[in-house]
Amino acid sequence: MSQEEKEFCFCTLALGKRYRSHALLLAQDIEKHSPGTKLVILTDKPQEFSKYSHILAFSHQQQSIGCYHDKRFVIAQALLLFNTCIFVDVDIRILDKVASNLKYLPGVTARSCTSIVKHNQAYIGSVNDLHKPKRIRELEIVNKLAQKLDLNLEDNSIQFVMEMLFVVTRQDEREIEFLKHWETIALYCELNGFYGAEGYAIGLAAAKAGLPVRWDAMEGIVYFKDWIERQKIKKGQANPDETLIYFQQHEAIEYRKNSIFQKLVHKLDKFIGYYYRSLCLRLTALSNFNFYYR
């Protein structure tokens, strides 16, 4: 089956050596458990994936300050090629055969989502008093943004989408509007110092574009995510021996030892990149001064 005929693909973002290493493991999982399914990757070194025929790797340099909102570029690229794209965090592992007949309704389908009202309550309540002021400020940013977008956050249909695993399916080009709104929301949040707001951005952008957001257990995709698996083990819902190898592989990448020189280069790149992207962000925001600055 050619890529034009394929109904869905997996897609992810892999910037930097650590995330490219995770992406290679994910690629092997998809090749094993979902043969014939393409994996669309946006990465700074696409040549590293050239030996995999099922990978479509596209060159990409980080655009957003926190990198999180660059996921929208992955979705945009994948939807140019496929009717449905399944976004997965790059360090997710696929553990078992993926159903070959996966079908998702138009719009956004999320493995985990809840109304923004409920999420906000948990977002404040899940941290100690020391961290509450920061989260309160972030929610003030979201509230002000919603007002600018003419969205009512008390509407339970407006969802917070957990961004580690979600699906976007084309719907009368509303997905294009969804991505445009995501960009607007991303710029506003980052301009105000809220860098990890992509779960809010997905839900708000979908609501603004009229793109439905649905929950789905996604039983056709059996996956491993380290922090989720730790929660299951803690609650006695999973056997740690069964996923030990995945923890070991994850930690080998996450805690790889680097030389002092490599650490210095990384910090310098991060420092320069932050201020460069901050400048670009502020210049871009000037094009809609009233929205971003008032």
C-alpha positions in Angstrom: 0.0 0.0 0.0 1.5 3.4 -1.0 1.7 6.3 1.4 -1.1 8.1 -0.6 -3.4 5.2 0.0 -2.6 4.8 3.7 -5.3 6.1 6.0 -3.1 6.9 9.0 0.5 7.4 10.1 2.4 7.8 13.3 4.3 11.0 13.8 6.7 12.6 16.3 9.3 15.3 16.9 13.0 14.4 17.4 15.3 17.3 18.0 18.8 16.6 19.5 20.7 13.4 20.0 18.7 12.2 23.0 15.4 12.5 21.2 16.7 11.0 17.9 17.9 8.0 19.9 14.4 7.6 21.3 12.9 8.0 17.8 15.1 5.1 16.5 13.6 2.8 19.2 10.1 4.0 18.3 10.8 3.4 14.6 11.9 -0.2 15.4 8.7 -0.8 17.4 6.5 0.5 14.6 8.3 -1.6 12.0 7.8 -4.7 14.2 4.2 -4.1 15.4 2.7 -2.1 12.6 4.3 -3.2 9.4 3.5 -0.9 6.4 2.7 2.1 8.6 4.7 5.2 8.0 6.4 7.2 10.8 6.6 10.9 10.0 9.5 12.6 11.9 10.5 16.2 12.1 14.2 16.3 13.1 17.4 18.3 12.9 19.2 15.3 11.4 16.9 13.4 9.0 19.9 11.5 7.5 20.1 9.4 10.7 16.8 7.8 9.7 17.6 7.1 6.0 18.0 3.3 6.4 14.4 2.9 7.5 12.0 2.7 4.5 8.9 3.3 6.7 10.3 6.6 8.0 9.5 9.9 6.4 12.0 12.3 8.0 11.8 16.0 7.4 14.4 18.6 8.3 13.2 20.9 11.1 14.9 23.4 13.5 13.3 24.3 16.8 10.9 27.3 16.5 9.1 27.6 19.8 11.0 28.6 23.0 10.1 25.6 25.0 10.0 23.3 21.9 6.6 21.9 23.1 4.6 23.8 20.5 6.7 22.6 17.7 4.4 19.5 17.7 2.1 21.6 15.6 4.6 21.5 12.7 4.7 17.7 13.0 0.9 17.5 12.7 0.9 19.9 9.8 3.4 17.9 7.8 1.7 14.6 8.6 -1.7 15.8 7.5 -0.2 16.9 4.1 0.4 13.2 3.5 -2.3 11.3 5.4 -5.9 11.6 6.3 -5.1 10.7 9.9 -2.0 11.2 12.0 -1.3 9.6 15.4 1.1 11.9 17.3 3.2 10.1 20.0 5.8 11.5 22.2 9.1 10.4 20.9 10.0 8.4 24.0 6.8 6.3 23.9 7.3 2.6 23.0 4.8 0.4 21.1 4.6 -2.9 22.9 2.2 -5.1 20.8 0.6 -5.4 17.4 -1.2 -2.3 16.3 -4.7 -2.9 14.9 -4.5 -2.6 11.1 -8.0 -1.3 10.8 -7.6 1.8 13.0 -10.3 4.4 12.2 -10.8 7.7 13.9 -13.6 10.2 13.4 -12.8 13.6 12.0 -11.3 16.0 14.5 -9.1 15.4 17.5 -9.1 12.0 19.4 -7.2 11.9 22.6 -6.1 9.0 24.8 -6.4 11.3 27.8 -8.4 14.5 28.0 -10.7 16.3 30.3 -12.6 19.6 30.5 -10.3 22.6 31.1 -12.5 23.4 34.1 -11.6 20.0 35.7 -8.0 20.1 34.6 -7.5 23.6 36.2 -8.7 22.3 39.5 -6.3 19.4 39.4 -3.5 21.6 38.1 -3.7 23.8 41.2 -4.4 21.1 43.7 -1.6 18.7 42.7 1.3 20.9 43.9 2.4 22.3 47.2 2.0 25.9 48.3 5.5 26.8 47.0 4.6 26.1 43.4 0.9 27.3 43.5 1.7 31.0 42.7 3.4 30.0 39.4 0.5 27.8 38.4 -2.1 30.4 39.3 -0.3 32.9 37.1 -0.3 30.4 34.2 -4.0 29.9 34.6 -4.5 33.7 34.5 -2.6 33.7 31.2 -5.0 31.0 29.9 -8.1 32.8 31.1 -7.0 36.1 29.5 -6.2 34.2 26.2 -9.6 32.6 26.2 -11.2 36.0 26.5 -9.2 37.2 23.5 -10.4 34.2 21.6 -14.0 34.7 22.7 -14.1 31.3 24.4 -15.8 30.5 27.6 -13.6 28.3 29.8 -16.6 27.3 31.9 -17.9 25.4 28.8 -17.2 21.7 29.6 -16.9 20.9 25.9 -13.5 22.8 25.8 -11.0 20.2 26.5 -7.4 20.0 27.9 -5.7 17.4 25.8 -2.8 15.3 27.1 -0.3 15.8 24.3 1.7 12.5 24.7 -0.7 10.5 22.5 -3.5 12.1 20.4 -4.9 11.8 16.9 -5.9 14.4 14.3 -8.1 13.5 11.4 -8.9 15.9 8.6 -12.3 17.6 8.6 -13.3 20.0 5.8 -10.0 21.9 6.3 -10.9 22.8 9.9 -7.7 21.1 10.8 -5.9 23.9 9.0 -7.7 26.5 11.0 -6.9 24.4 14.1 -3.2 24.7 13.4 -3.4 28.4 12.7 -5.1 29.0 16.0 -2.6 26.7 17.8 0.2 29.0 16.4 -1.6 32.1 17.8 -2.1 30.5 21.2 1.5 29.2 21.3 2.9 32.7 20.6 0.7 34.3 23.3 1.6 31.7 25.9 5.3 31.8 25.2 5.3 35.6 25.1 4.0 35.5 28.6 6.4 32.9 29.8 4.1 29.8 29.8 6.1 27.5 27.7 4.5 24.1 28.4 1.0 25.0 27.5 0.4 22.7 24.5 -2.3 20.7 26.2 -4.3 23.9 26.6 -3.3 25.0 23.1 -4.7 21.9 21.5 -8.0 22.2 23.3 -8.5 25.9 22.8 -7.4 25.8 19.1 -9.8 22.9 18.4 -12.7 24.8 20.1 -12.0 27.9 18.1 -11.8 26.0 14.8 -14.9 24.0 15.5 -13.0 20.7 15.5 -14.5 18.2 17.9 -12.3 16.6 20.7 -13.2 13.1 21.7 -11.8 10.6 24.2 -10.8 7.1 23.1 -9.2 4.3 25.1 -7.2 3.5 22.0 -7.1 -0.2 22.8 -5.6 -0.9 19.4 -2.3 0.8 20.5 -0.5 -0.8 23.4 2.2 1.5 24.6 4.8 2.3 27.3 5.4 5.7 28.8 7.8 5.7 31.7 5.9 8.0 34.1 2.5 6.3 33.4 4.0 2.9 33.9 5.5 4.0 37.2 2.0 5.1 38.4 0.6 1.7 37.3 3.3 -0.2 39.2 2.8 2.0 42.3 -1.0 1.2 42.3 -0.3 -2.5 41.7 -1.8 -2.4 38.3 1.3 -3.5 36.4 4.1 -6.0 36.8 7.5 -4.1 36.9 9.3 -7.2 35.5 7.3 -7.0 32.2 8.5 -3.6 31.3 11.9 -3.6 32.9 13.7 -3.7 29.6 11.8 -0.6 28.4 12.8 1.3 31.6 16.4 0.3 31.1 16.5 1.4 27.5 14.8 4.7 28.4 17.2 5.5 31.2 20.2 4.6 29.1 19.2 7.4 26.7 18.0 9.9 29.3 21.1 9.5 31.5 23.8 9.0 29.0 27.1 10.4 30.2 28.5 13.4 28.3 31.9 14.9 28.5 32.4 18.3 30.1 33.0 19.8 26.7 29.7 18.3 25.4 27.8 19.7 28.4 29.3 23.2 27.8 28.4 23.2 24.1 24.9 22.0 25.0 24.4 24.8 27.5 25.8 27.4 25.1 23.5 26.3 22.3 20.6 26.3 24.7 21.5 29.8 25.9 21.9 31.3 22.4 18.8 29.4 21.1 16.6 30.7 23.9 17.4 34.4 23.3 17.3 34.0 19.5 13.9 32.4 19.6 12.7 35.0 22.2 13.7 37.8 19.8 12.0 36.1 16.9 8.8 35.6 19.0 8.6 39.3 19.9 9.2 40.4 16.4 6.5 38.1 15.1 4.0 39.2 17.8 4.4 42.8 16.6 2.3 41.9 13.5 -0.7 41.7 15.8 0.2 44.1 18.5 -3.3 44.6 20.0 -3.8 40.8 20.5 -0.4 40.0 21.9 0.5 43.1 23.9 -2.9 44.6 25.1 
